[in-house]
Amino acid sequence: MIEIGFIIFLFYSNLLMGQFTRTNGEGKSLAVAVQDIFTATNFVIAVICALLGYLVIEYLRKRF
């Protein structure tokens, strides 16, 4: 569970950093950025990616 949680954390932190690039507009507040990234779609994507990442890591641990 810790590994899955860490992958989800990295996913959301990457989305948050992407909200503050030059192309997304200047003067965007943290509240607006957080509102943009915490959606149901992003959560589903984060969980699916975390589970896939976990399965790959476990496969590689058992293989090597």
Buried (B, 14 or more C-beta within 10 A) or exposed (E): EEEBEEBBEBBBEEBBEEBEEEEEEEEEEEEEBEEBBEEEEBBEBBBEBBEEBBEEEEEEEEEE
